[in-house]
Amino acid sequence: MPELPEVETVRRGLAPALDGARLVRVDVNRPDLRWPFPDRMADRLRGATIRALGRRSKFLLLHLDTGETLIVHLGMSGRMVVDDLSAPTGVQPGTFHRDAGWHPQHDHVVFHTDRHRVTFNDARRFGAMDLWPTDDLENHRLIAKLGPEPLGNTFNDAHLIAAFRGRNTPVKSALLDQRIVAGLGNIYVSEALHRAGIAPKRRAGRIAAPRVAALVPIIRDVLDEAIRAGGSSLRDHRQADGTLGYFQHSFRVYDREGHPCPTPGCDGAIRRIVQSGRSSFFCGVCQR
């Protein structure tokens, strides 16, 4: 699943085309993705102006002047790619965006504005869309229980220390709990724990408060670096212009089993274990 940096990268890529744009037409080419689309979705979107393009956790939010917000989850393979329809005459819009993994039969929703076409392509159909009243957004079932945004002010030392206090779960599981912090996933938790020198199996409630506090800026740094790199493209992630993210080239531990630990002065090697069905990558020497 895409994590916060991938979704934020897509949001930033879509903003020039969609922020303030009017939806002239929306083509909904199937009745559902992971769940059924909302009733009359195409009709409710047609003619609406997108007032702002936001993000909450791993969800894209298209805030409309109709008083509703379109919630978009990319799922495992969802892509939203922009075609500029004002391309010079004789140039097929967007042909340079299409890679070998792109199949037009998976173009499930297409948004048309005066100048752009934005296509939601999802081969595995694990994505999702819903329309919800904007002023009630925090009560939507996908959003209601989310914790603070890790790049926001409410994610701070006091919050994380309090969230970990007395918790007997492994620290990696705690950081993946979207009620504690929203948007983190397997990749960036592994990377942050390595930088913090904390083993993924360490019990969250047994980590000293200063080490927990130090995790806050480390998590922010990892996410900021990943966003600047356009996210991580391991399989299906593409930016809104169709290009790959490249933060995977900066991984210290994720998917690097057997490689030497990159921590200066450490002679350990990266190990892989499975926690709750997910791979955890870490150094058994410098992560304690």
C-alpha angles and dihedrals in degrees: 000000000000113000130213097286093052093048093045090049090053091047092053091047093051096045098082090053101037110025105104093358125135117231104232093181139352121204114206105190101184137024097245151002117194087338132010115284115251117272114282091355095163092049093047092051098043111104094007120133119223104232095185140354112224143164134220115188105310095342128099113221123204106192109205133201088235090075093255132105124215109223114204127190115187095207119196100319107012119135131183109201127182124223117193106222092193091072115136118280111276094026114109106229115246100356090134090059096065117094129185092271094058115101119181092216086072094057092114102165126023122189117203124198129169092271109017144046117209116195126199105207118182120170096183095039095223090128123101142200132194138171118223137167107272095221090055097043095117089062096056110120092240094050108029097087099038119126126224123306109259091225093049131089095250090065099080144133095278093050096050095043090051092046092052096043110116093354112142097191122104112272091242091057090048092054091047090054102105090206090065098043127355126231103017119129141175099288101050096039089055091049094047094048091052092052089048092049092235121139114234092231094053111119109252094222092054097057113104115250095244090055091048090049090051089058092068098069091036092056090048092050093050092049094045092051091048093050091051088051092051095251128281121304108202098147123333109004116120130171119240091268090055096253127128126256114235109201088110086077088063097051112133097190113352111109090353101111111166095016119123115266109259094215108116111254094011117123095190129115129227114264132196127216132167119243119181090341095309130105117249118197120198146137113259091203106052100025111079 
